[in-house]
């Protein structure tokens, strides 16, 4: 009988991990969108990446999908996509903009 007691705990842990993933995705996407919105468009051309509008579109769509399907649906996969898009922006594009001195903050 004790082996069945672990099953409810496992589902609680899984639910907690899913909540952390979706809220983390929303927070990272929001931070990335705000950073992208306040940058100069020329900075994106200077580092040789996608344009500012393209990055804003990617980040906004990933944020919207994570919100719609993560919070109101059951597809946590879109939360992982949002995390990936935000991390690519923050770790690649943001650091490139910072390196050339084009960052506003």
N, C-alpha and C positions, 0 to 999 in steps of 0.2 A: 503493500500500500504506500510506503514512503516515496516510491519512484513516481507516483502520480502527483505528488505534492509539488514537484519541481515544474510541472507543465504550466500552471498559472503564473509562476514567477518568470518563466521564460517568455511568456507572452507580454508580461508587463515590461520586461527589459527591452523586448523588440519594439514595443510601442514607444518607449522612451527614446530609443535610438532613432526611430523614424521622426519623432517630433524634433529632436536635436538637429537632424539632417535638414528637415524642411525649414526650420527657423534659421539655421545657419546659412542655407542657400538664399533665403530672402534677405538676410542681413548683408551677406557678401555682395549680392547683386545690387542692392540699394547703394552700398558704399561705392561700388564700381561705377554705377550710373551717375552718381553725384560727382565723382571725380572726373569722369569723362565729360560731363556737361560743363564744367567750369574751365576746361582746358581750351587753349587756342587751337583752332583748326590747323594752323601751320605746323604745330608741334608734331602732329601725326604724320604729316608729309616729311618732316625732317628726319624722323626715325625710320621711315620706309615701311609703314604698316598700313592697315586699312584706314579709311577716312574716319573722321569724327562721327559723321552721321551713320556710317555702317556700324561702328562700335556701339553707338547709342541704340541702334536698332537691335543688334544682337543681344545686348544686355537687357533692354526693355522686353523683348520677346521671351527671353529666358526667365525674367522676373515674373512676367504675366503667366507663363506656363507653370512655373513653380507655385504661384499663388492659386491658380485655378485648380490644377490637378493635385497639388500637394495638400492644400488645406481643405478643399471641398470634395476632392475625389479620393482615390486610393492609390494613385500612381506616383510613388515616391521617386520613380526614375527621372521625372522632370526636375526634381530637386537636385539630383546628381548632375544633370546637364547644366542647370543654372550655376552650380558650384564650379563646374569645369570652365564655363564661359567667364565667370567672374575671376577665377584664379588666373586664367590665361591673360586677361586684361591686366589684373593687378600685378602679376609677377613679371610679365613681359613688357607690355605697353607702358604701364605706369613707371616702371623703373627706367625704361628708355627715355621717357619724357623728363624724368627727374635727372638723368645723366646729362642731357643736353641743356639743362637749365631752363626748360620751358614750363616747369610745374608752377602753378599759382599757389600751391601750399604743400 
